[in-house]
Amino acid sequence: MTGLAGKTYWLVGASEGLGRALARHLDRDGARLVLSARDEARLNSLAAELTGARVVAFDVTDQQSVRRAVASVGPFDGVIYNAGAYAPLRATDWDTDAALAMCDVNFIGAMRVMGEVVPQMVRTGRGDITLIGSLAGYRGLPAAIGYGASKAALVSLAETMRHDLKGSEIVVRLVNPGFIKTRLTEKNNFRMPMLMSPEAAAERVAKAMRSNRFRTDFPAPFSWLIKSLVFLPDILVYRGR
């Protein structure tokens, strides 16, 4: 088990939803936080609730903004990539701008941040990386153009990093939540099984961060159902076509 107290974590995507709840949870656990997102006002209001949290606002879709942020953050023990964009989008209603925006935040943004952070960790020989993925990354799902593909790419990124950094002192973990009640999921007009509060989801993420386990999927049994779809033959998954 890994303690969080006294360690500095850079939380990217801290202004709303899961990120905001996670910041509060980590603060209660005694962690020192650097809070990042685009909305500086929302970050400042969150920092005012916490103990000694710092704010570094930046845009994960802008490479120069990422580099400036990394320089401003200074030394840290771990990074949590939680930046996310979501809109329900079907192939029959394709919106290129919306799809690309989700990919840019959810995956390419992670590549930009990891591209600055991982080489630093390799040089120092230590570090802690938590990528917040999604159960939607395990199998193509309806109305998930952009979102599902970007989360699948993030899962692949985490798995590759786990392979390459095995045997080092750099911990890589992937956390895949199901549905969380946030301003993003409010866009959905379908029933969301086992919908969780941000606070409950944050508790699960913090628990994962206290261990060196690579992969954490929740909530069960919904996560088991989603992962089982990977093993079903296409004729069952796409029946009726």
FIDO-454252 format. One record per residue (C-alpha): residue number from 1; x negated, y, z; residue in three letters. Coordinates in Angstrom, 2 decimals. Layout:
N
<NUM <X Y Z> 'ALA'>
...
//
This chain:
241
<1 <0.00 0.00 0.00> 'MET'>
<2 <-1.16 3.53 -0.78> 'THR'>
<3 <-0.42 6.45 1.54> 'GLY'>
<4 <0.77 9.74 0.09> 'LEU'>
<5 <0.02 12.04 3.03> 'ALA'>
<6 <-2.77 14.51 2.47> 'GLY'>
<7 <-3.11 13.76 -1.24> 'LYS'>
<8 <-2.54 16.30 -3.98> 'THR'>
<9 <-0.12 15.36 -6.74> 'TYR'>
<10 <0.56 17.33 -9.90> 'TRP'>
<11 <4.26 16.86 -10.65> 'LEU'>
<12 <5.06 17.72 -14.27> 'VAL'>
<13 <8.79 18.15 -14.71> 'GLY'>
<14 <9.59 19.33 -11.20> 'ALA'>
<15 <12.25 21.98 -11.75> 'SER'>
<16 <15.44 19.89 -11.99> 'GLU'>
<17 <17.06 16.53 -11.27> 'GLY'>
<18 <14.76 13.65 -10.37> 'LEU'>
<19 <11.66 15.86 -10.38> 'GLY'>
<20 <13.13 18.32 -7.91> 'ARG'>
<21 <14.31 15.52 -5.60> 'ALA'>
<22 <10.95 13.77 -5.88> 'LEU'>
<23 <9.08 16.95 -4.92> 'ALA'>
<24 <11.14 17.20 -1.73> 'ARG'>
<25 <10.58 13.54 -0.95> 'HIS'>
<26 <6.80 13.71 -1.47> 'LEU'>
<27 <6.63 16.87 0.61> 'ASP'>
<28 <8.36 15.06 3.49> 'ARG'>
<29 <5.79 12.28 3.08> 'ASP'>
<30 <3.00 14.79 3.65> 'GLY'>
<31 <1.74 15.12 0.08> 'ALA'>
<32 <0.40 18.40 -1.28> 'ARG'>
<33 <2.10 19.39 -4.52> 'LEU'>
<34 <1.42 21.35 -7.67> 'VAL'>
<35 <4.78 21.92 -9.36> 'LEU'>
<36 <5.07 22.33 -13.11> 'SER'>
<37 <7.78 22.85 -15.72> 'ALA'>
<38 <8.69 25.69 -18.05> 'ARG'>
<39 <11.10 27.50 -15.71> 'ASP'>
<40 <8.85 29.39 -13.29> 'GLU'>
<41 <11.77 30.86 -11.34> 'ALA'>
<42 <13.20 27.42 -10.61> 'ARG'>
<43 <9.76 26.19 -9.59> 'LEU'>
<44 <9.26 29.14 -7.25> 'ASN'>
<45 <12.62 28.51 -5.58> 'SER'>
<46 <11.61 24.89 -5.02> 'LEU'>
<47 <8.14 25.80 -3.75> 'ALA'>
<48 <9.73 28.09 -1.17> 'ALA'>
<49 <11.36 24.99 0.40> 'GLU'>
<50 <8.14 23.02 0.59> 'LEU'>
<51 <4.91 23.13 2.57> 'THR'>
<52 <2.11 24.85 0.68> 'GLY'>
<53 <3.26 23.85 -2.80> 'ALA'>
<54 <1.71 25.70 -5.74> 'ARG'>
<55 <3.41 26.56 -9.02> 'VAL'>
<56 <1.81 26.23 -12.45> 'VAL'>
<57 <4.42 26.84 -15.12> 'ALA'>
<58 <3.64 25.62 -18.63> 'PHE'>
<59 <5.12 24.03 -21.75> 'ASP'>
<60 <4.23 20.39 -22.50> 'VAL'>
<61 <4.99 20.97 -26.20> 'THR'>
<62 <2.18 23.54 -26.50> 'ASP'>
<63 <-1.39 22.16 -26.48> 'GLN'>
<64 <-3.00 25.44 -25.42> 'GLN'>
<65 <-0.46 25.83 -22.64> 'SER'>
<66 <-1.32 22.32 -21.44> 'VAL'>
<67 <-5.05 23.08 -21.41> 'ARG'>
<68 <-4.54 26.31 -19.49> 'ARG'>
<69 <-2.37 24.48 -16.97> 'ALA'>
<70 <-4.98 21.77 -16.40> 'VAL'>
<71 <-7.58 24.44 -15.76> 'ALA'>
<72 <-5.25 26.23 -13.31> 'SER'>
<73 <-4.23 23.12 -11.38> 'VAL'>
<74 <-7.74 22.33 -10.19> 'GLY'>
<75 <-8.65 19.02 -8.50> 'PRO'>
<76 <-5.82 16.58 -7.75> 'PHE'>
<77 <-5.49 12.96 -6.70> 'ASP'>
<78 <-2.63 12.00 -8.97> 'GLY'>
<79 <-0.37 13.17 -11.78> 'VAL'>
<80 <3.30 12.35 -12.26> 'ILE'>
<81 <4.68 12.87 -15.76> 'TYR'>
<82 <8.42 13.39 -15.39> 'ASN'>
<83 <9.09 15.98 -18.11> 'ALA'>
<84 <12.13 14.88 -20.07> 'GLY'>
<85 <14.61 15.96 -22.71> 'ALA'>
<86 <17.82 14.17 -23.56> 'TYR'>
<87 <20.88 14.52 -25.73> 'ALA'>
<88 <23.15 11.67 -26.91> 'PRO'>
<89 <22.57 11.37 -30.64> 'LEU'>
<90 <23.80 8.79 -33.14> 'ARG'>
<91 <22.22 8.03 -36.49> 'ALA'>
<92 <25.55 8.97 -38.11> 'THR'>
<93 <25.21 12.48 -36.65> 'ASP'>
<94 <21.47 12.88 -37.12> 'TRP'>
<95 <20.07 16.16 -35.83> 'ASP'>
<96 <16.40 16.33 -36.72> 'THR'>
<97 <15.62 19.29 -34.45> 'ASP'>
<98 <17.22 17.62 -31.44> 'ALA'>
<99 <15.54 14.26 -32.12> 'ALA'>
<100 <12.10 15.81 -32.56> 'LEU'>
<101 <12.53 17.95 -29.44> 'ALA'>
<102 <13.14 14.81 -27.37> 'MET'>
<103 <10.12 13.07 -28.85> 'CYS'>
<104 <7.93 16.12 -28.31> 'ASP'>
<105 <8.77 16.42 -24.61> 'VAL'>
<106 <9.20 12.77 -23.64> 'ASN'>
<107 <6.25 11.24 -25.47> 'PHE'>
<108 <4.01 13.69 -27.31> 'ILE'>
<109 <4.01 15.94 -24.24> 'GLY'>
<110 <2.78 12.99 -22.18> 'ALA'>
<111 <0.05 12.40 -24.77> 'MET'>
<112 <-1.04 16.02 -24.48> 'ARG'>
<113 <-1.18 15.92 -20.69> 'VAL'>
<114 <-2.84 12.49 -20.53> 'MET'>
<115 <-5.33 13.61 -23.17> 'GLY'>
<116 <-6.59 16.27 -20.76> 'GLU'>
<117 <-6.21 14.31 -17.52> 'VAL'>
<118 <-7.43 10.79 -18.33> 'VAL'>
<119 <-10.92 11.80 -19.55> 'PRO'>
<120 <-11.41 13.74 -16.31> 'GLN'>
<121 <-10.39 10.69 -14.28> 'MET'>
<122 <-12.69 8.44 -16.30> 'VAL'>
<123 <-15.61 10.80 -15.62> 'ARG'>
<124 <-14.92 10.91 -11.87> 'THR'>
<125 <-14.06 7.21 -11.71> 'GLY'>
<126 <-10.80 7.63 -9.83> 'ARG'>
<127 <-7.21 8.81 -10.23> 'GLY'>
<128 <-3.53 7.96 -9.96> 'ASP'>
<129 <-1.08 8.21 -12.87> 'ILE'>
<130 <2.69 7.76 -12.70> 'THR'>
<131 <4.69 7.88 -15.93> 'LEU'>
<132 <8.47 8.17 -15.60> 'ILE'>
<133 <9.95 6.17 -18.44> 'GLY'>
<134 <13.45 4.78 -18.78> 'SER'>
<135 <15.25 1.46 -19.09> 'LEU'>
<136 <16.29 2.84 -22.50> 'ALA'>
<137 <12.72 2.16 -23.63> 'GLY'>
<138 <13.16 -1.62 -23.63> 'TYR'>
<139 <15.58 -2.07 -26.52> 'ARG'>
<140 <17.23 0.12 -29.12> 'GLY'>
<141 <20.58 1.33 -27.79> 'LEU'>
<142 <23.55 3.18 -29.34> 'PRO'>
<143 <23.45 6.98 -29.48> 'ALA'>
<144 <19.79 7.10 -28.47> 'ALA'>
<145 <18.11 8.50 -31.56> 'ILE'>
<146 <15.07 10.40 -30.32> 'GLY'>
<147 <15.46 9.51 -26.66> 'TYR'>
<148 <15.18 5.72 -26.90> 'GLY'>
<149 <12.28 5.85 -29.35> 'ALA'>
<150 <10.36 8.37 -27.25> 'SER'>
<151 <10.82 6.33 -24.07> 'LYS'>
<152 <9.81 3.13 -25.88> 'ALA'>
<153 <6.64 4.91 -26.97> 'ALA'>
<154 <6.00 6.04 -23.40> 'LEU'>
<155 <6.35 2.45 -22.17> 'VAL'>
<156 <3.82 1.35 -24.79> 'SER'>
<157 <1.46 4.16 -23.78> 'LEU'>
<158 <1.59 3.09 -20.13> 'ALA'>
<159 <0.99 -0.55 -21.04> 'GLU'>
<160 <-2.00 0.35 -23.20> 'THR'>
<161 <-3.51 2.54 -20.49> 'MET'>
<162 <-3.03 -0.27 -17.98> 'ARG'>
<163 <-5.02 -2.61 -20.24> 'HIS'>
<164 <-7.80 -0.13 -20.92> 'ASP'>
<165 <-8.22 1.12 -17.33> 'LEU'>
<166 <-8.03 -2.30 -15.70> 'LYS'>
<167 <-10.93 -2.83 -13.32> 'GLY'>
<168 <-11.42 0.90 -12.74> 'SER'>
<169 <-10.32 2.97 -9.76> 'GLU'>
<170 <-7.66 4.64 -11.90> 'ILE'>
<171 <-4.17 3.41 -11.02> 'VAL'>
<172 <-1.58 3.49 -13.80> 'VAL'>
<173 <2.07 2.87 -12.99> 'ARG'>
<174 <5.25 2.97 -15.03> 'LEU'>
<175 <8.62 3.69 -13.41> 'VAL'>
<176 <11.73 3.03 -15.49> 'ASN'>
<177 <14.97 4.30 -13.91> 'PRO'>
<178 <18.46 3.67 -15.17> 'GLY'>
<179 <21.15 6.35 -15.14> 'PHE'>
<180 <20.57 9.27 -12.75> 'ILE'>
<181 <23.22 11.91 -12.12> 'LYS'>
<182 <21.63 15.08 -13.52> 'THR'>
<183 <22.49 17.94 -15.86> 'ARG'>
<184 <21.13 15.75 -18.69> 'LEU'>
<185 <23.37 12.73 -18.08> 'THR'>
<186 <26.36 15.07 -17.72> 'GLU'>
<187 <26.22 15.18 -21.53> 'LYS'>
<188 <27.33 11.54 -21.72> 'ASN'>
<189 <30.98 10.73 -22.34> 'ASN'>
<190 <30.71 7.03 -21.51> 'PHE'>
<191 <30.67 5.10 -18.25> 'ARG'>
<192 <27.15 4.87 -16.83> 'MET'>
<193 <26.65 1.64 -14.86> 'PRO'>
<194 <25.10 1.97 -11.40> 'MET'>
<195 <24.70 5.75 -11.69> 'LEU'>
<196 <22.24 6.91 -9.02> 'MET'>
<197 <21.79 10.23 -7.24> 'SER'>
<198 <18.48 12.04 -7.84> 'PRO'>
<199 <17.66 11.56 -4.16> 'GLU'>
<200 <18.14 7.78 -4.30> 'ALA'>
<201 <16.07 7.57 -7.47> 'ALA'>
<202 <13.33 9.75 -5.94> 'ALA'>
<203 <13.11 7.36 -2.99> 'GLU'>
<204 <12.52 4.48 -5.41> 'ARG'>
<205 <9.83 6.42 -7.28> 'VAL'>
<206 <8.05 7.37 -4.05> 'ALA'>
<207 <8.16 3.74 -2.92> 'LYS'>
<208 <6.56 2.71 -6.22> 'ALA'>
<209 <3.85 5.33 -5.74> 'MET'>
<210 <2.93 3.86 -2.38> 'ARG'>
<211 <1.89 0.64 -4.11> 'SER'>
<212 <-0.54 -0.28 -6.89> 'ASN'>
<213 <2.14 -2.25 -8.73> 'ARG'>
<214 <2.12 -1.38 -12.42> 'PHE'>
<215 <5.81 -1.59 -13.35> 'ARG'>
<216 <8.94 -0.66 -11.40> 'THR'>
<217 <12.39 -0.93 -13.00> 'ASP'>
<218 <15.59 0.02 -11.18> 'PHE'>
<219 <18.39 -0.30 -10.22> 'PRO'>
<220 <18.87 -4.06 -10.08> 'ALA'>
<221 <20.81 -5.91 -11.44> 'PRO'>
<222 <21.34 -3.34 -14.22> 'PHE'>
<223 <17.61 -3.32 -14.99> 'SER'>
<224 <17.65 -7.12 -15.30> 'TRP'>
<225 <20.49 -6.90 -17.80> 'LEU'>
<226 <18.74 -4.29 -19.95> 'ILE'>
<227 <15.44 -6.18 -19.95> 'LYS'>
<228 <17.22 -9.43 -20.83> 'SER'>
<229 <18.38 -7.85 -24.09> 'LEU'>
<230 <14.76 -8.04 -25.30> 'VAL'>
<231 <15.02 -11.85 -25.35> 'PHE'>
<232 <18.39 -12.10 -27.08> 'LEU'>
<233 <18.37 -12.93 -30.80> 'PRO'>
<234 <19.33 -10.09 -33.11> 'ASP'>
<235 <22.42 -11.97 -34.29> 'ILE'>
<236 <23.88 -11.57 -30.77> 'LEU'>
<237 <22.71 -8.01 -30.17> 'VAL'>
<238 <24.03 -6.74 -33.52> 'TYR'>
<239 <27.02 -9.08 -33.80> 'ARG'>
<240 <29.77 -7.99 -36.12> 'GLY'>
<241 <27.37 -6.63 -38.75> 'ARG'>
//
